[in-house]
Amino acid sequence: MRWMHGDIPLGRDATGRFLHWIVGLMVYLAALALAGTLATERMTQAWHLELADNLTVQIPAPAEAALRGVRLEKALGVLTDTPGVRGARVIDDDEMARLLEPWLGPGGLALGLPIPDLISVALKPRAAVDVEALRQRLGADVPGAFVDDHREWLESIERFARVVNIVAVLIVALVSLAAIAAVVFVTRTGLAIHRRIIDLLHLVGAQDDYIARQFQAQALRLALLGGMAGMACALVTILAVTMAPRHIDQGFFPTLSLGAPQWLVLAMLPLAAASIAMLTARVTVFRALARVL
Amino acid sequence: MAESRTAQSPSSVVVFDDVTVRYGAGPKVLRNVSFTLGPGSFHFLVGASGAGKSTLLSLMYLAMAPAGGRVRIFDRDLSTLARRELPPLRRRIGVVFQDFRLLEHLSAMDNVALPLRVAGAPEVEVRQHVGELLSWVGLADQLHALPATLSGGQQQRVAIARAIIARPRLLLADEPTGNVDDTIAMRLMFLFQELNKMGTTVVIATHSDALVNRFNHRQLRIVEGSLRVIAREDDGIAGAA
């Protein structure tokens, strides 16, 4: 691997010294963008899995408290008779209090607000429940009952995830283009600075590939160095961002976290940046040398 | 296929046919130059300073293309060669530049090793051959010295060692004895003659009449851009301008 040291003293170039800083910054920004989209995607999938086999039925509080139990019984009857429904249970006061605590504080139920009853409906896996028909039957038996299949909410979340995804792709693309431009600039500068040496290497019989290998090795080394540093900074930032909401009430912030596959994708970023830098340097050298004898 | 044939037994090493060179829109530096150098021949290239000796050498070591005419090296017409076909030809040509062109950041050993390394020779072989050659030119104790720490004569010997390390079939030397004393100059000339005896075609550009007169070789004399061949003995030249 002697050629890694090279006949061209690229390591002494002032411009080359900035390349690892540039690539480090690019990898940092790309990692944050990618982590954002991966975490959003993971969160969306988790919500999808959690909510896809569930419905929630809201039964508004009746004017006469005595009717509350009757209305709930009727609703449960309709629900359990519906094909595809695995089970239905009324959210009891303790659970309701816990759900409302982030908004109303402890003892929120005691405030006497007209809070609707909630029935959590579990569906059979992959059951095709006719939600519209269910709404009509419930509406007929329990006026004011509202069936929430979470579809609208999930669609909003998915729209949000798509936007995050597009923004992340744009950021990664822009960052990649900027990194490529930096490598092209540094490589062309190196070619100009070492023109005399490169001419000599040609005259003693060097192929363009021999010269390109030295530039690409230098780009690979610098980009890998910068990429690792950028990735390390990005990891600290990502951990800080994912840890911070744990000190806040869970109800306000969704859990943004990354699984093993997502961490693996992020870990590949420095390698990807180094590969892009290496390839860019190679192509730049070949294109430049093609114009000389 | 043609290359493999010429690599074994080129019928001519260098052929210039009506070659003209001019830089930009300036006057012609070389005009209608024609000559042929056969394998194993030895020539002095002479002419006044600025006559075009270095330009003629540049054409032969494939650093430039002529404005007109044809140049053939090892039976290959340069005008028909692709870029990727030039390095194999250049590896068969050794050049001693007037300004040495040593790489300042490399040791004497690494400078001399360049032609072998670009040709992909194994590192063990490179170190062995380079060490032997540098010892032979009297630089055994300067293997790891940087060019800046060497005298002019030592640098010249490193440049010569680099030119011959790969056993070129054509050796071009631009004023190779210009910076050394007479003893070293004679030793270098004997080295070139030894290489020539082993089949290397040698062209030495010089403005030293003493050197030309001392050794009995043909001369390629450039006068006002035109080339004239001055024959001494039959050492392989087949044609003249």
HADDOCK unambig.tbl for C-alpha pairs under 7 A between the chains (distance, minus, plus):
assign (segid A and resid 197 and name CA) (segid B and resid 103 and name CA) 6.93 0.50 0.50
assign (segid A and resid 202 and name CA) (segid B and resid 87 and name CA) 6.99 0.50 0.50
assign (segid A and resid 203 and name CA) (segid B and resid 63 and name CA) 6.98 0.50 0.50
assign (segid A and resid 203 and name CA) (segid B and resid 90 and name CA) 6.19 0.50 0.50
assign (segid A and resid 204 and name CA) (segid B and resid 90 and name CA) 6.05 0.50 0.50
assign (segid A and resid 204 and name CA) (segid B and resid 91 and name CA) 5.89 0.50 0.50
assign (segid A and resid 204 and name CA) (segid B and resid 115 and name CA) 5.33 0.50 0.50
assign (segid A and resid 205 and name CA) (segid B and resid 87 and name CA) 4.21 0.50 0.50
assign (segid A and resid 205 and name CA) (segid B and resid 88 and name CA) 6.32 0.50 0.50
assign (segid A and resid 205 and name CA) (segid B and resid 90 and name CA) 4.86 0.50 0.50
assign (segid A and resid 205 and name CA) (segid B and resid 91 and name CA) 4.70 0.50 0.50
assign (segid A and resid 205 and name CA) (segid B and resid 115 and name CA) 6.75 0.50 0.50
assign (segid A and resid 205 and name CA) (segid B and resid 118 and name CA) 6.49 0.50 0.50
assign (segid A and resid 206 and name CA) (segid B and resid 87 and name CA) 5.92 0.50 0.50
assign (segid A and resid 206 and name CA) (segid B and resid 118 and name CA) 5.02 0.50 0.50
assign (segid A and resid 207 and name CA) (segid B and resid 87 and name CA) 5.91 0.50 0.50
assign (segid A and resid 210 and name CA) (segid B and resid 118 and name CA) 6.79 0.50 0.50
assign (segid A and resid 293 and name CA) (segid B and resid 63 and name CA) 6.91 0.50 0.50
assign (segid A and resid 293 and name CA) (segid B and resid 64 and name CA) 6.90 0.50 0.50
assign (segid A and resid 293 and name CA) (segid B and resid 83 and name CA) 6.83 0.50 0.50
